[in-house]
Amino acid sequence: MTRIDVIDNHGQFTHLEQRALRDMGVDVELVDNETPPEEIDADGLVLSGGPDIDRIGNCAQYLELDIPVFGVCLGMQIIAEKLDGRVGAGDYGGYADVTVEITDETDPLVGSLAPETRVWASHADEVKEVPEGFVRTGSSDICGIEAMSDPDRDLYGVQWHPEVAHTEEGQEVFDNFLALCE
């Protein structure tokens, strides 16, 4: 059975990420972000959202585990910042219902949602520049980088929260990530 760990970055929806995967029949554990990388034994990781990039524990080291990693909101920002992309304050701020244009329909994580999808997203902080090797795979009127991917390294991220009911095709994003981990 495929195992995916959800790394807890203290976000308010982290338990919903775990539940979405569990409801799919995935062997899933919620793991504290201070867990040493050598103790991670999973086929993939979800870096959860959270309130503060200064409380991300060992997340940067998890990017080196050679397994698929899916960053959600803060999780995507962690990937960008740790791999020399750029993160900054968003112009919009808080949570909102957003229409995301999928800019790469071949992307293994979000391409199946093309041409667009409705999501629930926070834009207090956002990725301003993708790291080398990544491509922007989604954008919106309020955020230039709503999703990014580096399929060669199996690193993916979305600014929005696929785990909440307000995101129309969130389950499909988790299905796509599971396929990458199998």
WOTA-V500173 format. One record per helix or strand of 3 or more residues. SS is the DSSP state (A for helix, B for strand). FROM is the first residue (numbers start at 1). LEN is the number of residues. Records with the same first field share a line. If there is no record, write none. Layout:
SS = FROM-LEN  FROM-LEN
//
This chain:
B = 3-6  27-6  44-4  68-5  86-17  116-14  135-5  147-4  155-4
A = 14-10  37-3  53-3  59-4  74-9  111-3  170-12
//
